[in-house]
């Protein structure tokens, strides 16, 4: 009986020791083995694309200039280049488009291009800007269809912020937001060039 008890105690001790060894191996493996491949491998977010230092500095300086001068007096330069894919507004399947540019109560208008759904204008307009005198921070652009009889019909419009284009003339193409009978419809695209220059 004593011999059986000794054997049982020995087996219990052996089992406990085996469990301890297994747990110890697992801990070491987790700490040193599993993490081995990941400790020296940079995560994807650590990779950054190469950027030309001079160009990056120039852009940073330009943005800082915008921040400092965003409320300065200046001039907004808008060039209406073209419209494309505008809706058919006339019975003959064409339109007679022109573009109005509006800022702070001032309105400028391009020539009318007859019988076209794609039209080139290439006309430039300048608007004075005084942050103290006006709260306007966008230029309104409207596309219209000229009617020989009756009132002209609006085709659509876009709103263009200008402060971000300080000393940086940029060519932009916008989707025209349908208006009037085109409300909620695709009203084509308009291409503009915009530049904001400070007087200071």
N, C-alpha and C positions, 0 to 999 in steps of 0.2 A: 504493500500500500504506500509506504514511504517512497519507494522507487518510482511508482506511478506519479506521485505528487511532484517529485523532482523533475520528472520528464515534462509534466504539464507546465511547471513554472519555467523551465528552460524554453519550451516552445513559445510561451507568451512573451518572454524576453526577446526571443529571436524575431518574433513577428513585429514587436514594437521597434526593434532596431532596424528591421527591413523597411518599415514605414518611414522611419526617420531618414534613412538613406535615400529613399525615393523622393521624399519631399525636398531634401537638400539638393539633389540633382536637378529637380524641376526649378528650384529658385535660382540656382547658378545658371542654368540654361536660359531662363527668362531674362536675367540681368545682363549676362555677358554674350550669350550666343545669339538670341533673337534680335537684340538691338545692334549687333555688330555691323550688319549691312546698312543700317539706317543712320548711324551716328555720323558717318562721313559723307553721306549723300545729301546734298542740299535739296530742300523741297522745291516744288515747281514755282512757288511764289517768290523764291529767292532769286530766280533768274530775271534779269531786267534787259530789255532790248538795248542794243548799243545806240546811243544818241550822239550826234555831233555836238560837242561841247559849245562851240561858237554859236551855232544856230539856237541851241537851248538857251544860252545866255541872252541872245538877242530877243528871243520871244519873251523871256522873263522880264527883260527891261521894257519891252513894249506893253506888256500887261500891267506892269507897275506904273507906267506912264498913263495908261487908261485909268487906273485907279486914282491917280493923283489929279488928272485933268478931266474926269468924267463930267464935272459940272462947269467946265470952262466954256466961255463963248467960242463959237466956231461956225463952220459952214458944212452943211450936208450936201454932198455931190451925188446925184443919182443919174445913172444912164439907163434908159429903157432900151434894151437891145431887141427883144423879140417876144412873140407869143406863138405857141404851137398847140395844135390839136384842140382849138376852142370849139364850142358847140355851134351847130348850124342855127342861126337866128332868123334867116330870111327864107322866103318861100322857094327861092331858087337853089337852096341847099348850101348857101354860103353865108358869110358874115362880112360886115364892114368894120373891123375892129379899130379902136384907138385906146390909148391908155391915159389915165389921169393919175397924177402924183400929188398927194396932199400932205401938208404939214402945217400945223398951227394956224389954220385958217387960210393958208395960201394954197392955191391950186394951179398946177401946170398941166398942159394937155399936149399929147403928140398929134401928129398928122393922122388922118383917117386912111387906112389901106382898104381899098374896095375889093369885095368878092374874094376874100381869102380866109382860110381857117388857120393858116400859118403866115405870120406877117413879121417883117423886119422893120424896126423903127430907128434904132441907133441915135436917139436924141437925148441930150444932157440937160439937167435942171439943177439949180443950186438953191438951197434954202438956208437962211441964217438961223442960227440956234443960240438962244440965251436961256440958260437953265433957271435964272432968276425970274425971267419974264414968262416962261411957259413950263407946264408940267409934262408936256409931250415928250416921249422917249422913243417913239416909233414913227416911221413914215408909212402912210397909207397909200396903197396902190390899187387902183380899180381898172378893170378892163370893161369897155363898153362897146356896144354895137350901134353904129350910126344909122339912123333911119331918115330917108329923104322926106317922108311924110310922117308926122306925129313925133312923139318923144323918143329919144334914144333909149335903148334897153341895156341895163347892166348885165354883164355876163358873170363876173365874179370879182373877188378881191383878195389881197394879201396884206399883212402887216409886217413891216421889216424894222427890227431894232437897228440902231446905227452906232451907238456909243462904242461897241466892241470893234468897230472898223476904223478906229482912230489911226491915222497915218498908215492905213493898210487897205488899199483898194482891193476889193474882192468881187469876183463874178459869181453870181448865185442864181440858181434855178429853183423856183418854187412851184408847188402845185397850187393852182388857182382854186380858191374856195368858192363854189358856186353861189350865186345870189340871184334874186328875182325869180324868174321862171326856172333857173338852174339850181335853186336852193337844194342842197343835199346831193347834188350830182357832181361828177367829174367835169371840171370846166377847163381842162387843158393845163398848160404850164406857161410860166413867164420867166424870162431871163433878164436879170438886172446886173448892173455894176454899181457898187456903193462905196463911198469913201467919206469919212468924217475928219476934217482938219480943224485943229484948235487955233484960235487967234493969239494964244499966249505962248 
